[in-house]
Amino acid sequence: MKVVSVAEMRQLERATFATGVTADDLQRRAGLAVARTVEARLPKGRLVALVGPGNNGRDSWIAAQRLLEIGWEAVLWLSPNHAISEPELQAFAAARGEFDIGEKGSVASRMLDGADLAIDGLLGIGGHGVPRGPVASMVEALIGWKAEHRDREIVSVDVPSGLDADTGQADGIAVSADCTVVLGGAKKGLLTPEASRFTGDLIFADLDLAEGIPDAAEIVTLRSLLGLLPARPPDAHKGTFGRLLVVAGSERYVGAAYLTCAAAVRAGAGLVTLAAPNWLRNVVAAQLPEVTFLPLPDGGPADHPEECLVRVSDSLERYDALAIGPGLSSQAGVPVFVEGVLRAAAQRGLCVVADADAINALADRPDWPTWIPAQLVMTPHLGELARLSGPTLGEAPWDLAQRLATNWGVTLVVKGPFTGIGSRAGSWVHARPNPALATAGTGDVLTGVVGGLLARGLSPSESARMGVWSHGEAGARAAAGFLGGGLAASDLLSEIPHALAKLAAAPYDPR
């Protein structure tokens, strides 16, 4: 699915209509997508569909109609200027549905009483400013109902009512949904930290629209990644799945080496080797016996950059990919070592993922884009990125990622609530914010996953997208038991194979 403005969404709709698809066709696709989302999230119960004046209202009505057919109790609560015809309402009633027209929010006490679900179809992408009139009363009633019944669910159609689809801002009251079914195109305003307080889970339904915005960023979803993960043939051996060399960890950041290596193992790399001093080897080996080791002198790259460089560079020919940076520290010898290793990797044409201190090491070397590997994935957070690029405020992460990736000749992952991914081939965004992942070490896990996928033969762009998605999926699975906080980065490790299994052979999942 493309990331679009409201104007671009209109452009996609016009292009689709030009192919012979009608507005009724699109509304039916949209309404059925909402109904499928409800079916996947909730057991049958009682729903109230709030029907506003525009297309969102009709989408909500179609969803309610479908859910009524499969066993839900369904009630329509219509705004006075709704777009449902009298024959359509009578047909709904004949199917044992109920409806009422809400002039005032006081109607909510009856319409919402006993409901398990509210479908918010009041205002769509055309809504701007503060909700007014009867619609405002209906929004207020819905907000009040949710405040009293936090265990009940609100599903918004395309955009929560009251939220600006271009800016992600709510000028006044707005619905706080548990889930928003995003229809046709991912509206830019929904992909902001501010909007995430209102949208809940974002579920993407592409509606099979015509192509119309070729250069727009795309949403990273399971569906978009199917078919990329190499099959595991029955006659395979460990070399089939690639060999990854990891350069990570220091006296201050011992765990970074473990997390990176463990994540690479869980991502399916055939052989993972850690370049490390003996003391660090002993720590990691005690927890992760699957990893092999390339011995480095005590003190590591910080104290012995030249000797470490020789040992690592001389071994690169034995590996398919390199992961470098997590926890290396910023001590004096590290930048010299990192530059030397990256130059050696470039000469050998090796695929590399660089994170954390490997990125920081480039900050004082303004010519670094001229000597880095051609197949390089960089995974900075905004603080690390700013040391290379300067301030980046106000730019969407996917636009920022593509602009800098194009300038630098890399694949760039800009980590954050909405992680942007960019390369010269395009840009993408992972739109699944998870505050549980805002904890030490989760970036090391991502580096290991991307490194493992590079070793398995995926391209830098594929490894970045699949790594970010599977890291997010593993985080979501792990965080399910930590609603109050307390998730540790190591909790993700056992979930990574389950995430990748969904990519190996998966039914349709809009996330």
C-alpha positions in Angstrom: 0.0 0.0 0.0 1.2 3.5 -0.9 1.6 6.3 1.6 -0.5 9.2 0.3 -1.9 12.6 1.1 -5.6 13.2 0.9 -5.2 14.8 -2.5 -3.1 11.8 -3.7 -5.8 9.5 -2.4 -8.4 11.3 -4.5 -6.0 10.9 -7.5 -5.8 7.1 -6.8 -9.6 6.9 -6.7 -10.0 8.8 -10.0 -7.5 6.5 -11.6 -9.4 3.5 -10.3 -12.8 4.9 -11.6 -11.2 5.3 -15.0 -10.7 1.5 -15.2 -14.4 1.0 -14.9 -14.6 0.4 -11.1 -17.5 2.3 -9.6 -17.9 4.2 -6.3 -20.3 1.5 -5.2 -17.6 -1.2 -5.9 -15.0 0.6 -3.8 -17.5 1.1 -1.0 -18.3 -2.5 -0.9 -14.6 -3.5 -0.9 -14.0 -1.1 1.9 -17.0 -2.2 4.0 -16.1 -5.9 3.6 -12.5 -5.1 4.6 -13.8 -3.5 7.8 -16.1 -6.5 8.5 -13.2 -8.9 8.0 -11.1 -7.0 10.5 -13.9 -7.2 13.0 -14.3 -10.9 12.4 -10.5 -11.4 13.0 -10.5 -9.4 16.2 -13.7 -10.1 18.1 -16.2 -12.9 18.8 -19.8 -12.2 17.7 -21.8 -9.8 19.8 -23.7 -6.5 19.5 -22.4 -3.7 17.4 -23.4 -0.1 16.7 -22.3 1.4 13.4 -22.0 5.1 13.4 -23.0 6.3 9.9 -21.8 9.8 8.9 -22.6 11.9 5.8 -19.8 10.7 3.5 -18.4 7.6 2.0 -17.1 6.5 5.4 -20.7 6.3 6.6 -21.6 4.0 3.7 -18.5 1.8 4.4 -19.7 1.5 8.0 -23.2 0.5 6.9 -21.8 -2.2 4.5 -19.6 -3.6 7.3 -22.6 -3.7 9.7 -24.7 -5.4 7.0 -22.1 -8.1 6.5 -21.6 -8.7 10.2 -25.4 -8.9 10.6 -25.4 -11.6 8.0 -22.9 -13.8 9.9 -24.6 -13.5 13.3 -23.9 -10.2 14.9 -26.6 -8.0 16.4 -26.3 -4.8 14.5 -27.6 -1.3 15.0 -27.1 1.7 12.8 -26.8 5.1 14.4 -27.1 7.6 11.5 -26.3 11.3 11.3 -29.2 13.4 10.0 -27.5 14.0 6.7 -26.4 10.4 6.2 -26.0 8.9 2.7 -28.0 5.7 3.2 -31.2 5.5 1.1 -34.6 4.6 2.5 -34.8 1.3 0.6 -31.4 0.4 1.9 -32.5 1.1 5.5 -35.6 -0.9 5.1 -33.6 -3.8 3.7 -31.4 -3.6 6.8 -34.4 -3.6 9.1 -35.9 -6.6 7.2 -32.7 -8.5 8.0 -33.4 -7.9 11.7 -31.1 -4.9 12.0 -32.0 -1.7 13.9 -31.4 1.9 13.1 -32.0 5.4 14.4 -31.1 8.9 13.4 -29.2 10.7 16.1 -30.0 14.4 16.4 -28.4 14.6 19.8 -25.7 12.7 21.7 -28.4 11.7 24.3 -29.5 9.0 21.9 -26.3 7.2 22.7 -27.6 5.9 26.1 -30.0 3.7 24.1 -28.1 3.0 21.0 -24.8 2.1 22.6 -26.3 0.3 25.6 -24.9 -3.2 25.7 -22.8 -2.8 22.6 -19.5 -4.8 22.4 -18.3 -2.8 19.4 -18.7 0.6 17.8 -17.8 1.1 14.2 -16.8 4.7 13.7 -17.8 5.9 10.2 -18.7 9.5 11.0 -16.0 11.5 9.4 -13.5 10.5 6.7 -10.5 12.0 5.0 -12.6 15.0 3.9 -13.2 16.0 7.5 -11.1 19.1 8.6 -11.3 21.2 11.8 -13.4 20.6 14.8 -16.4 18.2 14.4 -19.7 20.3 14.4 -23.4 19.8 14.9 -24.9 16.4 15.3 -21.7 14.6 14.3 -19.9 16.4 17.2 -22.6 15.1 19.6 -22.1 11.6 18.2 -18.3 11.8 18.6 -18.7 13.0 22.2 -21.2 10.2 22.9 -18.8 7.7 21.5 -15.9 9.0 23.6 -18.0 8.9 26.7 -19.1 5.3 26.0 -15.5 4.2 25.6 -14.5 6.0 28.8 -17.1 4.0 30.7 -16.5 0.7 28.9 -12.7 0.4 28.3 -13.1 -3.3 27.5 -15.3 -2.6 24.5 -13.8 -1.8 21.2 -14.0 1.0 18.6 -13.0 0.3 15.0 -12.6 3.4 12.9 -13.1 3.4 9.2 -10.1 4.8 7.4 -9.4 7.6 9.9 -10.7 8.2 13.4 -13.4 10.9 13.3 -12.0 14.3 14.2 -8.4 13.5 13.1 -6.9 15.3 10.2 -5.7 12.7 7.7 -3.0 14.9 6.3 -1.5 16.3 9.5 -2.4 13.7 12.1 -3.7 16.5 14.4 -7.0 16.7 16.2 -8.1 20.3 16.4 -10.8 19.5 18.9 -12.5 16.3 20.0 -11.6 13.1 18.2 -12.3 9.4 18.5 -9.7 7.2 20.1 -10.0 3.9 18.3 -8.7 0.5 19.2 -8.1 -0.1 15.6 -8.3 1.8 12.3 -8.9 0.0 9.0 -6.9 2.1 6.5 -8.5 1.9 3.1 -6.8 2.1 -0.3 -3.8 4.3 0.7 -2.0 5.0 4.0 -2.8 8.6 4.8 0.3 10.4 5.9 -1.3 12.0 8.9 -2.0 8.5 10.4 1.7 7.7 10.3 2.8 10.1 13.1 3.4 9.6 16.8 0.6 12.2 17.5 -2.0 10.3 15.5 -1.1 7.0 17.1 -2.8 8.1 20.3 -6.1 8.0 18.3 -5.7 5.3 15.7 -4.9 2.2 17.7 -3.7 -0.7 15.6 -3.4 0.2 11.9 -4.9 -2.5 9.6 -4.2 -1.9 5.9 -6.7 -2.9 3.2 -5.4 -2.0 -0.2 -8.8 -2.4 -2.1 -6.9 -3.2 -5.4 -6.8 0.4 -6.5 -5.1 1.4 -9.8 -1.5 2.5 -9.7 -1.2 6.2 -9.7 1.6 7.4 -7.4 4.6 5.5 -8.6 7.2 7.3 -6.4 5.2 7.1 -3.1 6.6 5.3 -0.1 5.0 1.9 0.6 3.9 0.3 3.8 5.9 -2.8 5.0 3.3 -5.5 5.6 3.5 -9.3 5.8 1.8 -9.5 2.4 4.4 -7.3 0.8 7.2 -9.6 2.0 5.7 -13.0 1.0 7.9 -14.9 -1.3 11.2 -13.2 -0.4 12.5 -15.6 2.2 14.6 -18.3 0.7 13.2 -21.8 1.0 15.1 -24.3 3.2 15.8 -27.3 1.0 15.8 -30.8 2.6 19.5 -31.4 1.5 20.7 -28.2 3.1 23.8 -27.8 5.4 24.8 -24.9 7.5 26.6 -23.3 4.7 23.4 -23.1 2.7 22.0 -20.5 5.1 25.1 -18.3 5.1 27.9 -17.4 7.4 27.8 -14.1 9.4 30.6 -12.4 11.2 29.6 -10.2 14.1 31.8 -7.5 15.5 30.1 -6.2 18.7 30.4 -5.7 22.4 32.9 -4.1 24.8 33.5 -4.0 28.5 30.7 -1.5 29.0 28.3 -3.2 26.6 28.8 -6.9 27.0 25.1 -7.8 26.3 25.2 -6.2 22.8 27.4 -9.0 21.5 25.1 -11.7 22.9 21.9 -10.0 21.6 23.3 -9.5 18.1 24.6 -13.0 17.8 21.5 -14.6 19.3 19.2 -12.7 17.0 21.2 -13.7 14.0 21.0 -17.4 15.0 17.2 -17.0 15.5 17.0 -15.3 12.0 18.2 -18.5 10.5 21.9 -17.8 9.6 23.7 -21.1 9.2 26.8 -20.1 11.1 27.4 -17.1 13.3 30.9 -16.1 14.4 31.7 -13.4 17.0 35.0 -11.5 16.8 35.8 -10.9 20.5 38.5 -11.0 23.2 38.6 -14.1 25.3 36.8 -12.6 28.2 33.9 -11.6 26.0 33.9 -15.0 24.3 33.6 -16.7 27.6 30.5 -14.7 28.6 28.7 -15.2 25.3 29.7 -18.9 24.9 28.1 -19.6 28.3 24.8 -18.3 27.1 24.9 -19.1 23.4 26.8 -22.3 22.6 25.8 -22.2 18.9 28.2 -19.3 18.2 31.8 -19.8 17.1 34.5 -17.2 17.7 37.3 -15.3 16.1 39.8 -14.4 18.9 40.8 -10.8 19.3 43.4 -9.4 21.7 42.3 -8.4 25.2 41.1 -4.8 25.1 39.6 -5.4 21.7 39.4 -2.7 19.0 39.4 0.1 21.6 42.9 -0.7 22.7 44.3 -2.6 19.8 42.7 -1.3 16.6 45.4 -2.3 14.2 45.8 -5.8 15.4 42.1 -6.4 15.5 41.7 -4.9 12.0 44.2 -7.4 10.6 42.5 -10.4 12.2 39.0 -9.3 11.1 40.0 -8.2 7.6 42.0 -11.4 7.0 38.9 -13.5 7.9 36.3 -11.7 5.8 36.6 -14.0 2.8 35.1 -16.8 4.9 31.8 -15.0 5.5 28.7 -14.0 3.5 27.9 -11.0 5.6 29.1 -8.8 8.4 27.3 -7.1 11.3 29.3 -4.4 13.0 28.8 -1.8 15.7 26.5 -2.7 18.6 28.2 -2.0 21.8 31.7 -1.4 20.4 32.0 1.8 22.4 33.3 5.2 21.3 36.8 4.8 22.7 39.7 6.2 20.7 40.7 3.1 18.7 37.2 2.2 17.5 36.8 4.7 14.6 40.1 3.6 13.1 39.1 0.0 13.4 35.7 0.5 12.0 37.0 2.4 9.0 39.5 -0.3 8.2 37.0 -3.1 8.4 34.4 -1.3 6.3 37.1 -0.5 3.6 38.1 -4.2 3.6 34.5 -5.3 3.4 34.0 -2.9 0.4 37.0 -4.4 -1.4 35.5 -7.9 -1.0 32.0 -6.9 -2.0 30.6 -8.1 1.3 27.1 -7.3 2.5 27.2 -5.4 5.8 24.8 -4.1 8.4 26.2 -1.2 10.6 24.6 0.0 13.7 25.4 2.2 16.8 29.1 2.7 17.3 30.0 1.7 13.8 27.7 4.6 12.6 29.1 7.0 15.3 32.6 6.2 14.1 31.8 7.7 10.7 30.8 11.1 12.1 34.3 12.5 12.0 35.1 11.1 8.5 33.2 13.3 6.0 34.4 11.3 3.1 32.9 8.0 4.4 30.3 7.6 1.6 33.2 7.2 -0.9 34.7 4.1 0.7 31.9 2.2 2.4 30.6 -1.1 1.0 28.2 -0.9 -1.8 25.9 -3.4 -0.1 25.6 -1.6 3.2 22.6 -1.4 5.5 22.7 1.3 8.2 20.3 1.2 11.2 20.5 4.4 13.2 18.1 6.0 15.5 17.6 9.7 15.0 20.3 10.7 17.5 22.9 8.6 15.7 21.6 9.8 12.3 21.9 13.4 13.3 25.7 13.0 14.0 26.1 12.1 10.3 23.5 14.3 8.6 22.8 17.2 10.9 19.3 18.1 12.2 16.4 16.2 10.7 13.4 17.7 12.4 10.1 17.9 10.5 10.8 15.3 7.8 8.8 12.1 7.5 11.1 9.2 8.4 10.5 7.4 5.1 11.3 10.6 3.1 14.4 11.2 5.2 15.5 7.6 4.8 15.3 7.7 1.0 16.9 11.2 0.7 19.9 10.3 2.7 20.1 6.7 1.4 20.2 8.1 -2.2 22.9 10.6 -1.3 25.0 8.1 0.5 24.5 5.0 -1.7 23.2 2.8 1.2 20.1 1.2 2.5 19.0 3.2 5.5 16.8 2.2 8.3 15.7 5.2 10.4 14.5 3.6 13.7 11.5 5.1 15.6 7.8 4.6 16.2 7.3 4.7 12.5 10.5 3.3 11.1 11.5 4.6 7.7 13.5 2.5 5.2 15.1 4.0 2.1 17.4 3.1 -0.8 17.9 4.3 -4.3 15.1 1.9 -5.3 12.4 3.3 -3.1 11.2 4.0 0.4 9.0 2.2 2.9 7.6 2.6 6.4 6.8 0.1 9.1 3.7 1.5 10.7 3.3 -0.6 13.8 4.5 1.5 16.8 5.2 -0.5 19.9 6.4 1.4 23.0 7.4 -1.8 24.6 10.4 -1.9 22.2 11.7 1.4 23.6 14.2 -0.4 25.8 17.9 -1.1 25.8 19.1 -3.8 23.4 16.3 -4.0 21.0 18.4 -2.2 18.3 21.1 -4.9 18.8 18.4 -7.5 18.1 17.4 -5.8 14.9 21.1 -5.6 13.8 21.4 -9.4 14.3 18.2 -10.1 12.4 19.2 -8.0 9.4 22.7 -9.6 9.5 21.2 -13.0 9.6 19.0 -12.3 6.6 21.9 -10.8 4.6 23.9 -14.0 5.3 20.9 -16.0 4.0 21.2 -14.2 0.7 18.6 -11.5 0.8 19.5 -8.1 -0.7 20.1 -5.2 1.6 16.7 -3.7 0.8 14.9 -7.0 1.4 16.9 -7.7 4.6 16.1 -4.3 5.9 12.4 -4.5 5.2 12.0 -8.1 6.4 14.3 -7.5 9.4 12.2 -4.5 10.5 8.9 -6.3 10.0 10.0 -9.5 11.8 11.6 -7.5 14.6 8.3 -5.7 15.0 6.2 -8.9 14.9 8.5 -10.5 17.4 8.1 -7.4 19.6 4.4 -7.5 19.4 4.3 -11.2 20.3 6.6 -10.7 23.2 4.9 -7.5 24.4 1.5 -9.3 24.7 2.5 -10.4 28.2 4.0 -7.0 29.3 1.2 -4.5 29.0 2.5 -2.6 32.0 6.1 -2.5 30.8 9.1 -4.6 31.7 9.8 -6.2 28.3 13.5 -7.0 27.9 15.3 -7.1 24.5 16.1 -10.8 25.1 12.4 -11.6 25.3 12.2 -11.0 21.5 14.7 -13.7 20.7 12.5 -16.7 21.0 9.7 -15.0 19.0 11.9 -14.2 15.9 11.5 -17.7 14.4 7.7 -17.5 14.8 7.7 -14.2 13.0 9.8 -15.5 10.1 7.6 -18.6 9.9 4.7 -16.3 9.0 6.7 -15.0 6.1 7.7 -18.5 4.9 4.1 -19.6 4.3 1.4 -17.3 5.5 -2.3 -16.6 4.9 -3.3 -13.1 4.2 -2.6 -10.8 7.2 -3.1 -7.0 6.5 -0.4 -6.0 9.0 
